[in-house]
Amino acid sequence: MSVTVGVVDGGFERVPRASLHAAAQFVAGDDGAVRREVPCGRALPHGECVAALVLGAAPSVRLIDARIATTTRPPTPRLVAEAIDWCVAEGARIVNLSLGLAEDRSVLREACARTVGQGVVLVAAAPARGAPVYPASYPGVFAVSGDARCRPGQWSVLDAPAGAAWGTCPDAPGGARGGASLATARFTGIVAKFVVNYPEVGLAGLADHLATFATWRGRENRRIAEIDS
């Protein structure tokens, strides 16, 4: 079965044509309204890494390229919210959010609530410690940080009272040091691989599977890389 994964990030181009389901970029106008446009300009290296890690774990999935950041324009809650809604409309079963915003905004909170309410899996980056970030802190979102104990394909239940509930390998493609945002992409790949094999699984069943088969439990003792997005 084909599973579609939305990647809300800085774009990607280095994927096989058969792996791309749809692509758009989201731009905020002077009036605050968000426009959806055909992607133009170079994709960011961060988005390329995220897409490569998702496909590396689940090569049969199809990706949605939802661009919300450039070298001169950081993501905003409204841009992220619009991109999430569009990914869901395009049939995404999972949406990867390798980012963390410092402020809670109703437009983003409501988009996440709608998405989770439809049974779509949201995977978002969270810091190992410190202040909460969004959308990782919203109910129903799988909040992920880096866990240096994990090898690629492994994951952990961090049992943290706040922040990330899940952890996995934070390394970039090729083994270079990464952080929470790349751990999020690896976790999305792990989730996507499971959903490909068990397409009828719901959010509760997915969480039960991840908790049951985690390689590690509890927070690691060594310092985990801080969020890098």
GISUL-V883559 format. One record per backbone hydrogen bond with DSSP energy under -1.0 kcal/mol. CO is the residue of the C=O (numbers start at 1). NH is the residue of the N-H. E is the energy in kcal/mol with one decimal. If there is no record, write none. Layout:
CO|NH|E ; CO|NH|E
This chain:
3|62|-2.3 ; 4|93|-2.8 ; 4|94|-1.3 ; 5|64|-2.5 ; 6|96|-3.6 ; 7|66|-2.1 ; 9|68|-3.1 ; 10|44|-2.0 ; 13|15|-1.3 ; 16|19|-1.9 ; 17|20|-1.5 ; 19|63|-3.9 ; 22|65|-2.8 ; 24|67|-2.8 ; 25|37|-3.0 ; 27|35|-3.4 ; 29|32|-1.9 ; 33|29|-3.3 ; 35|27|-2.5 ; 37|25|-2.6 ; 44|48|-1.8 ; 45|49|-2.3 ; 46|50|-2.3 ; 47|51|-2.5 ; 48|52|-2.2 ; 49|53|-2.2 ; 50|54|-2.2 ; 51|55|-2.4 ; 52|56|-2.1 ; 53|57|-1.4 ; 54|58|-2.1 ; 58|61|-1.7 ; 62|5|-2.9 ; 63|21|-3.4 ; 63|22|-1.1 ; 64|7|-2.7 ; 65|24|-2.5 ; 66|9|-1.8 ; 67|26|-2.8 ; 73|70|-2.2 ; 76|80|-2.5 ; 77|81|-2.5 ; 78|82|-2.6 ; 79|83|-2.2 ; 80|84|-2.5 ; 81|85|-2.4 ; 82|86|-2.1 ; 83|87|-2.4 ; 84|88|-2.3 ; 85|89|-2.3 ; 86|90|-1.9 ; 87|92|-2.5 ; 88|91|-1.7 ; 93|121|-2.5 ; 94|6|-3.0 ; 95|123|-2.5 ; 96|8|-2.2 ; 97|99|-2.1 ; 97|125|-1.9 ; 101|134|-2.6 ; 105|109|-2.7 ; 106|110|-2.9 ; 107|111|-1.3 ; 108|112|-2.4 ; 109|113|-2.2 ; 110|114|-2.4 ; 111|115|-2.1 ; 112|116|-2.9 ; 113|117|-2.2 ; 115|120|-1.9 ; 116|119|-1.9 ; 121|95|-2.9 ; 122|142|-2.9 ; 123|97|-3.0 ; 124|144|-2.6 ; 133|137|-1.5 ; 134|101|-3.3 ; 135|138|-1.8 ; 138|141|-1.6 ; 142|124|-2.4 ; 143|165|-1.4 ; 143|166|-2.2 ; 144|126|-2.5 ; 145|168|-1.4 ; 147|150|-1.9 ; 151|154|-2.6 ; 155|215|-2.2 ; 155|216|-1.2 ; 156|167|-1.9 ; 157|218|-2.5 ; 165|158|-2.1 ; 166|145|-2.1 ; 167|156|-2.8 ; 168|147|-2.6 ; 172|175|-2.3 ; 176|172|-3.4 ; 179|183|-2.2 ; 180|184|-2.2 ; 181|185|-1.4 ; 182|186|-2.3 ; 183|187|-2.6 ; 184|188|-2.5 ; 185|189|-2.1 ; 186|190|-2.0 ; 187|191|-2.7 ; 188|192|-3.1 ; 189|193|-2.3 ; 190|194|-1.7 ; 191|195|-2.5 ; 192|196|-2.5 ; 193|197|-1.4 ; 194|198|-2.1 ; 198|201|-1.8 ; 202|206|-2.5 ; 203|207|-2.4 ; 204|208|-2.3 ; 205|209|-2.3 ; 206|210|-2.5 ; 207|211|-2.4 ; 208|212|-2.3 ; 209|213|-2.2 ; 216|157|-2.2
